[in-house]
Amino acid sequence: MIKVVKIGGNVLDDDAALKQFCRDFAALQGPKVLVHGGGALASRMQEKLGQKPIKIQGRRVTDQDTLQVVTMVYAGWCNKQLVSLLQSYGCNAIGLSGCDGNVIKAQKRAPLDIDGSPVDFGAVGDVSPASVNRAILKGLLDQDLTPVLSPINHDGAGNLLNTNADTVAASVAAALQAELWTCFEKDGVLADINDPTSVIPQLSEADFLQLKAGGAIDGGMLPKLENAFRALRQGAKKAAILNAASLSNGIGTQITL
């Protein structure tokens, strides 16, 4: 079965952890796709350039200046660094953004009602399984190539759009009817954010909504979980959230509907 692995968080900023992840990913058997973020590096780059990163419910607000930065970071440095590392470990990776081969088209997000007020996220694109060019990805996989997807997509009218990498991974996993593995620096979903040992081994959507309402889950974990549930509803075969260091054994939080 195809595996769609999403990597993000502080792992991309930790040279040793990133190299170990790439070694483990390269060793995974069978067809696979890697989707990556790079938000921490993008935020630091914004600050160096005098921009103030703005996030709402774990999602970045992207004006045109921010779009230029995230495109340089995501589709440039992060993507090519991952591809070069994977090549060094024997994985024939090919780096892509959504406009490359028209692999993913996005639709600009309309303003969202958040806490009673409309919020315009700017040059942010929403995607779905129907947005994914399944034939292109399958064709690459059939040639033993491993797609490495940045979260920079396009609208088909010459405009780049920034998409949450968890959303990209969920849509790709659903389109390919694949397993979705979301990796970051923690051991899974935590019942207590301050207790790294409080990993929830299995999380249903009902339990998630209860934890969210109680404030136990918020910030960047929200899009990870919301997209994992969405992927399962739309065709993904399995979903898990786990530590990048546990990629070889798949231990973490198993997500169920």
Contacts in CASP RR format, 6 or more apart in sequence:
PFRMAT RR
TARGET T0000
AUTHOR 0000-0000-0000
METHOD contacts of the structure
MODEL  1
MIKVVKIGGNVLDDDAALKQFCRDFAALQGPKVLVHGGGALASRMQEKLG
QKPIKIQGRRVTDQDTLQVVTMVYAGWCNKQLVSLLQSYGCNAIGLSGCD
GNVIKAQKRAPLDIDGSPVDFGAVGDVSPASVNRAILKGLLDQDLTPVLS
PINHDGAGNLLNTNADTVAASVAAALQAELWTCFEKDGVLADINDPTSVI
PQLSEADFLQLKAGGAIDGGMLPKLENAFRALRQGAKKAAILNAASLSNG
IGTQITL
1 178 0 8 1.000
1 179 0 8 1.000
1 237 0 8 1.000
2 30 0 8 1.000
2 31 0 8 1.000
2 32 0 8 1.000
2 33 0 8 1.000
2 141 0 8 1.000
2 176 0 8 1.000
2 177 0 8 1.000
2 178 0 8 1.000
2 179 0 8 1.000
3 28 0 8 1.000
3 30 0 8 1.000
3 31 0 8 1.000
3 32 0 8 1.000
3 33 0 8 1.000
3 178 0 8 1.000
3 179 0 8 1.000
3 181 0 8 1.000
4 32 0 8 1.000
4 33 0 8 1.000
4 35 0 8 1.000
4 169 0 8 1.000
4 172 0 8 1.000
4 173 0 8 1.000
4 176 0 8 1.000
4 178 0 8 1.000
4 179 0 8 1.000
4 180 0 8 1.000
4 181 0 8 1.000
4 236 0 8 1.000
5 25 0 8 1.000
5 28 0 8 1.000
5 32 0 8 1.000
5 33 0 8 1.000
5 34 0 8 1.000
5 35 0 8 1.000
5 169 0 8 1.000
5 181 0 8 1.000
5 183 0 8 1.000
5 247 0 8 1.000
6 34 0 8 1.000
6 35 0 8 1.000
6 36 0 8 1.000
6 37 0 8 1.000
6 165 0 8 1.000
6 166 0 8 1.000
6 168 0 8 1.000
6 169 0 8 1.000
6 180 0 8 1.000
6 181 0 8 1.000
6 182 0 8 1.000
6 183 0 8 1.000
7 21 0 8 1.000
7 25 0 8 1.000
7 34 0 8 1.000
7 35 0 8 1.000
7 36 0 8 1.000
7 37 0 8 1.000
7 82 0 8 1.000
7 183 0 8 1.000
7 184 0 8 1.000
7 244 0 8 1.000
8 36 0 8 1.000
8 37 0 8 1.000
8 38 0 8 1.000
8 39 0 8 1.000
8 165 0 8 1.000
8 183 0 8 1.000
8 184 0 8 1.000
8 244 0 8 1.000
9 37 0 8 1.000
9 38 0 8 1.000
9 39 0 8 1.000
9 40 0 8 1.000
9 184 0 8 1.000
9 185 0 8 1.000
10 17 0 8 1.000
10 40 0 8 1.000
10 184 0 8 1.000
10 185 0 8 1.000
11 17 0 8 1.000
11 18 0 8 1.000
11 21 0 8 1.000
11 183 0 8 1.000
11 184 0 8 1.000
11 185 0 8 1.000
11 244 0 8 1.000
12 18 0 8 1.000
12 36 0 8 1.000
12 37 0 8 1.000
12 38 0 8 1.000
12 39 0 8 1.000
12 40 0 8 1.000
12 41 0 8 1.000
12 78 0 8 1.000
13 40 0 8 1.000
13 41 0 8 1.000
14 185 0 8 1.000
17 185 0 8 1.000
17 244 0 8 1.000
17 245 0 8 1.000
18 81 0 8 1.000
18 85 0 8 1.000
19 85 0 8 1.000
20 244 0 8 1.000
20 245 0 8 1.000
21 183 0 8 1.000
21 244 0 8 1.000
21 245 0 8 1.000
21 247 0 8 1.000
22 82 0 8 1.000
22 85 0 8 1.000
22 86 0 8 1.000
22 88 0 8 1.000
22 89 0 8 1.000
22 91 0 8 1.000
23 89 0 8 1.000
24 244 0 8 1.000
24 245 0 8 1.000
24 247 0 8 1.000
24 248 0 8 1.000
25 32 0 8 1.000
25 34 0 8 1.000
25 86 0 8 1.000
25 91 0 8 1.000
25 247 0 8 1.000
26 86 0 8 1.000
26 89 0 8 1.000
26 90 0 8 1.000
26 91 0 8 1.000
27 89 0 8 1.000
27 248 0 8 1.000
28 247 0 8 1.000
31 141 0 8 1.000
31 146 0 8 1.000
32 146 0 8 1.000
33 137 0 8 1.000
33 141 0 8 1.000
33 146 0 8 1.000
33 147 0 8 1.000
33 148 0 8 1.000
33 149 0 8 1.000
33 172 0 8 1.000
33 176 0 8 1.000
33 178 0 8 1.000
34 82 0 8 1.000
34 86 0 8 1.000
34 93 0 8 1.000
34 146 0 8 1.000
34 147 0 8 1.000
34 148 0 8 1.000
34 149 0 8 1.000
35 148 0 8 1.000
35 149 0 8 1.000
35 151 0 8 1.000
35 165 0 8 1.000
35 168 0 8 1.000
35 169 0 8 1.000
35 172 0 8 1.000
36 74 0 8 1.000
36 78 0 8 1.000
36 79 0 8 1.000
36 82 0 8 1.000
36 148 0 8 1.000
36 149 0 8 1.000
36 150 0 8 1.000
36 151 0 8 1.000
36 165 0 8 1.000
37 74 0 8 1.000
37 78 0 8 1.000
37 150 0 8 1.000
37 151 0 8 1.000
37 165 0 8 1.000
38 73 0 8 1.000
38 74 0 8 1.000
38 78 0 8 1.000
38 165 0 8 1.000
39 60 0 8 1.000
39 70 0 8 1.000
39 73 0 8 1.000
39 74 0 8 1.000
41 73 0 8 1.000
41 77 0 8 1.000
41 78 0 8 1.000
42 53 0 8 1.000
42 60 0 8 1.000
42 69 0 8 1.000
42 70 0 8 1.000
42 73 0 8 1.000
42 74 0 8 1.000
43 53 0 8 1.000
45 69 0 8 1.000
45 72 0 8 1.000
45 73 0 8 1.000
46 52 0 8 1.000
46 53 0 8 1.000
46 66 0 8 1.000
46 69 0 8 1.000
47 53 0 8 1.000
49 65 0 8 1.000
49 69 0 8 1.000
51 65 0 8 1.000
51 66 0 8 1.000
51 69 0 8 1.000
53 60 0 8 1.000
53 66 0 8 1.000
54 60 0 8 1.000
54 61 0 8 1.000
55 61 0 8 1.000
56 114 0 8 1.000
56 119 0 8 1.000
56 121 0 8 1.000
57 114 0 8 1.000
57 218 0 8 1.000
57 219 0 8 1.000
57 222 0 8 1.000
57 223 0 8 1.000
58 219 0 8 1.000
58 220 0 8 1.000
58 222 0 8 1.000
58 223 0 8 1.000
59 121 0 8 1.000
59 124 0 8 1.000
59 164 0 8 1.000
59 223 0 8 1.000
60 66 0 8 1.000
60 70 0 8 1.000
60 121 0 8 1.000
60 124 0 8 1.000
60 162 0 8 1.000
60 164 0 8 1.000
61 119 0 8 1.000
61 120 0 8 1.000
61 121 0 8 1.000
61 122 0 8 1.000
61 124 0 8 1.000
62 70 0 8 1.000
62 121 0 8 1.000
62 122 0 8 1.000
62 123 0 8 1.000
62 124 0 8 1.000
62 162 0 8 1.000
63 122 0 8 1.000
63 123 0 8 1.000
64 123 0 8 1.000
66 123 0 8 1.000
66 162 0 8 1.000
67 123 0 8 1.000
67 160 0 8 1.000
67 162 0 8 1.000
70 152 0 8 1.000
70 162 0 8 1.000
71 97 0 8 1.000
71 152 0 8 1.000
71 160 0 8 1.000
71 162 0 8 1.000
74 97 0 8 1.000
74 150 0 8 1.000
74 151 0 8 1.000
74 152 0 8 1.000
74 162 0 8 1.000
75 97 0 8 1.000
75 150 0 8 1.000
75 152 0 8 1.000
76 150 0 8 1.000
78 150 0 8 1.000
79 95 0 8 1.000
79 96 0 8 1.000
79 97 0 8 1.000
79 148 0 8 1.000
79 150 0 8 1.000
80 95 0 8 1.000
82 93 0 8 1.000
82 95 0 8 1.000
82 148 0 8 1.000
83 93 0 8 1.000
83 94 0 8 1.000
83 95 0 8 1.000
83 148 0 8 1.000
86 93 0 8 1.000
86 146 0 8 1.000
86 148 0 8 1.000
87 93 0 8 1.000
91 146 0 8 1.000
92 144 0 8 1.000
92 145 0 8 1.000
92 146 0 8 1.000
93 145 0 8 1.000
93 146 0 8 1.000
93 147 0 8 1.000
93 148 0 8 1.000
94 140 0 8 1.000
94 145 0 8 1.000
94 146 0 8 1.000
94 147 0 8 1.000
94 148 0 8 1.000
95 147 0 8 1.000
95 148 0 8 1.000
95 149 0 8 1.000
95 150 0 8 1.000
96 103 0 8 1.000
96 147 0 8 1.000
96 148 0 8 1.000
96 149 0 8 1.000
96 150 0 8 1.000
97 103 0 8 1.000
97 149 0 8 1.000
97 150 0 8 1.000
97 152 0 8 1.000
97 153 0 8 1.000
97 154 0 8 1.000
97 160 0 8 1.000
98 104 0 8 1.000
98 105 0 8 1.000
98 106 0 8 1.000
98 149 0 8 1.000
98 150 0 8 1.000
98 152 0 8 1.000
98 153 0 8 1.000
98 154 0 8 1.000
99 152 0 8 1.000
99 153 0 8 1.000
99 154 0 8 1.000
99 156 0 8 1.000
99 158 0 8 1.000
99 160 0 8 1.000
101 133 0 8 1.000
101 136 0 8 1.000
102 133 0 8 1.000
102 136 0 8 1.000
102 156 0 8 1.000
103 132 0 8 1.000
103 133 0 8 1.000
103 136 0 8 1.000
103 137 0 8 1.000
103 147 0 8 1.000
103 149 0 8 1.000
104 127 0 8 1.000
104 131 0 8 1.000
104 132 0 8 1.000
104 133 0 8 1.000
104 149 0 8 1.000
104 153 0 8 1.000
104 163 0 8 1.000
104 168 0 8 1.000
104 171 0 8 1.000
104 172 0 8 1.000
105 127 0 8 1.000
105 131 0 8 1.000
105 133 0 8 1.000
105 153 0 8 1.000
105 154 0 8 1.000
105 155 0 8 1.000
105 156 0 8 1.000
106 125 0 8 1.000
106 126 0 8 1.000
106 127 0 8 1.000
106 131 0 8 1.000
106 153 0 8 1.000
106 154 0 8 1.000
106 155 0 8 1.000
106 161 0 8 1.000
106 163 0 8 1.000
107 125 0 8 1.000
107 126 0 8 1.000
107 127 0 8 1.000
107 131 0 8 1.000
107 155 0 8 1.000
108 122 0 8 1.000
108 123 0 8 1.000
108 124 0 8 1.000
108 125 0 8 1.000
108 126 0 8 1.000
108 155 0 8 1.000
108 159 0 8 1.000
108 161 0 8 1.000
109 121 0 8 1.000
109 122 0 8 1.000
109 124 0 8 1.000
109 125 0 8 1.000
109 126 0 8 1.000
111 118 0 8 1.000
111 119 0 8 1.000
111 120 0 8 1.000
111 121 0 8 1.000
112 118 0 8 1.000
112 119 0 8 1.000
112 121 0 8 1.000
113 119 0 8 1.000
123 159 0 8 1.000
123 160 0 8 1.000
123 161 0 8 1.000
123 162 0 8 1.000
124 161 0 8 1.000
124 162 0 8 1.000
124 163 0 8 1.000
125 153 0 8 1.000
125 155 0 8 1.000
125 161 0 8 1.000
125 162 0 8 1.000
125 163 0 8 1.000
126 163 0 8 1.000
126 167 0 8 1.000
127 153 0 8 1.000
127 163 0 8 1.000
127 167 0 8 1.000
127 168 0 8 1.000
127 171 0 8 1.000
128 171 0 8 1.000
128 234 0 8 1.000
129 171 0 8 1.000
129 174 0 8 1.000
129 175 0 8 1.000
129 234 0 8 1.000
129 235 0 8 1.000
130 175 0 8 1.000
131 153 0 8 1.000
131 171 0 8 1.000
132 171 0 8 1.000
132 172 0 8 1.000
132 175 0 8 1.000
132 176 0 8 1.000
134 175 0 8 1.000
134 176 0 8 1.000
137 147 0 8 1.000
137 172 0 8 1.000
137 175 0 8 1.000
137 176 0 8 1.000
138 176 0 8 1.000
140 146 0 8 1.000
140 147 0 8 1.000
141 147 0 8 1.000
149 168 0 8 1.000
149 172 0 8 1.000
151 162 0 8 1.000
151 163 0 8 1.000
151 164 0 8 1.000
151 165 0 8 1.000
151 167 0 8 1.000
151 168 0 8 1.000
152 160 0 8 1.000
152 161 0 8 1.000
152 162 0 8 1.000
152 163 0 8 1.000
153 160 0 8 1.000
153 161 0 8 1.000
153 162 0 8 1.000
153 163 0 8 1.000
153 168 0 8 1.000
154 160 0 8 1.000
154 161 0 8 1.000
155 161 0 8 1.000
164 223 0 8 1.000
164 227 0 8 1.000
166 182 0 8 1.000
166 223 0 8 1.000
166 224 0 8 1.000
166 226 0 8 1.000
166 227 0 8 1.000
166 228 0 8 1.000
167 223 0 8 1.000
167 227 0 8 1.000
169 180 0 8 1.000
169 182 0 8 1.000
169 227 0 8 1.000
169 231 0 8 1.000
170 180 0 8 1.000
170 227 0 8 1.000
170 228 0 8 1.000
170 230 0 8 1.000
170 231 0 8 1.000
170 234 0 8 1.000
170 236 0 8 1.000
171 231 0 8 1.000
171 234 0 8 1.000
172 178 0 8 1.000
173 179 0 8 1.000
173 180 0 8 1.000
173 231 0 8 1.000
173 235 0 8 1.000
173 236 0 8 1.000
173 239 0 8 1.000
174 230 0 8 1.000
174 231 0 8 1.000
174 234 0 8 1.000
174 235 0 8 1.000
174 236 0 8 1.000
177 235 0 8 1.000
177 236 0 8 1.000
177 237 0 8 1.000
178 236 0 8 1.000
178 237 0 8 1.000
179 236 0 8 1.000
179 237 0 8 1.000
179 238 0 8 1.000
179 239 0 8 1.000
179 240 0 8 1.000
180 228 0 8 1.000
180 231 0 8 1.000
180 236 0 8 1.000
180 238 0 8 1.000
180 239 0 8 1.000
180 240 0 8 1.000
181 239 0 8 1.000
181 240 0 8 1.000
181 242 0 8 1.000
181 247 0 8 1.000
181 250 0 8 1.000
182 224 0 8 1.000
182 227 0 8 1.000
182 228 0 8 1.000
182 239 0 8 1.000
182 240 0 8 1.000
182 241 0 8 1.000
182 242 0 8 1.000
183 241 0 8 1.000
183 242 0 8 1.000
183 243 0 8 1.000
183 244 0 8 1.000
183 247 0 8 1.000
184 224 0 8 1.000
184 241 0 8 1.000
184 243 0 8 1.000
184 244 0 8 1.000
185 243 0 8 1.000
185 244 0 8 1.000
186 196 0 8 1.000
186 243 0 8 1.000
187 196 0 8 1.000
187 199 0 8 1.000
187 242 0 8 1.000
187 243 0 8 1.000
187 246 0 8 1.000
187 251 0 8 1.000
187 252 0 8 1.000
188 199 0 8 1.000
188 200 0 8 1.000
188 241 0 8 1.000
188 242 0 8 1.000
188 243 0 8 1.000
188 252 0 8 1.000
188 253 0 8 1.000
189 199 0 8 1.000
189 200 0 8 1.000
189 203 0 8 1.000
189 217 0 8 1.000
189 221 0 8 1.000
189 225 0 8 1.000
189 241 0 8 1.000
189 253 0 8 1.000
190 196 0 8 1.000
190 198 0 8 1.000
190 199 0 8 1.000
190 200 0 8 1.000
191 198 0 8 1.000
191 199 0 8 1.000
191 200 0 8 1.000
191 211 0 8 1.000
191 216 0 8 1.000
192 198 0 8 1.000
192 216 0 8 1.000
193 216 0 8 1.000
199 252 0 8 1.000
199 253 0 8 1.000
200 207 0 8 1.000
200 253 0 8 1.000
201 252 0 8 1.000
201 253 0 8 1.000
201 254 0 8 1.000
202 253 0 8 1.000
202 254 0 8 1.000
202 255 0 8 1.000
202 256 0 8 1.000
203 225 0 8 1.000
203 253 0 8 1.000
203 254 0 8 1.000
203 255 0 8 1.000
203 256 0 8 1.000
204 256 0 8 1.000
204 257 0 8 1.000
205 229 0 8 1.000
205 256 0 8 1.000
205 257 0 8 1.000
208 217 0 8 1.000
208 225 0 8 1.000
208 229 0 8 1.000
211 217 0 8 1.000
212 218 0 8 1.000
212 222 0 8 1.000
217 225 0 8 1.000
224 241 0 8 1.000
225 241 0 8 1.000
225 255 0 8 1.000
228 239 0 8 1.000
228 241 0 8 1.000
228 255 0 8 1.000
229 239 0 8 1.000
229 255 0 8 1.000
229 257 0 8 1.000
231 239 0 8 1.000
232 238 0 8 1.000
232 239 0 8 1.000
232 255 0 8 1.000
232 256 0 8 1.000
232 257 0 8 1.000
233 257 0 8 1.000
238 254 0 8 1.000
239 254 0 8 1.000
239 255 0 8 1.000
240 250 0 8 1.000
240 252 0 8 1.000
240 253 0 8 1.000
240 254 0 8 1.000
240 255 0 8 1.000
241 252 0 8 1.000
241 253 0 8 1.000
241 255 0 8 1.000
242 250 0 8 1.000
242 251 0 8 1.000
242 252 0 8 1.000
242 253 0 8 1.000
243 251 0 8 1.000
243 252 0 8 1.000
246 252 0 8 1.000
END
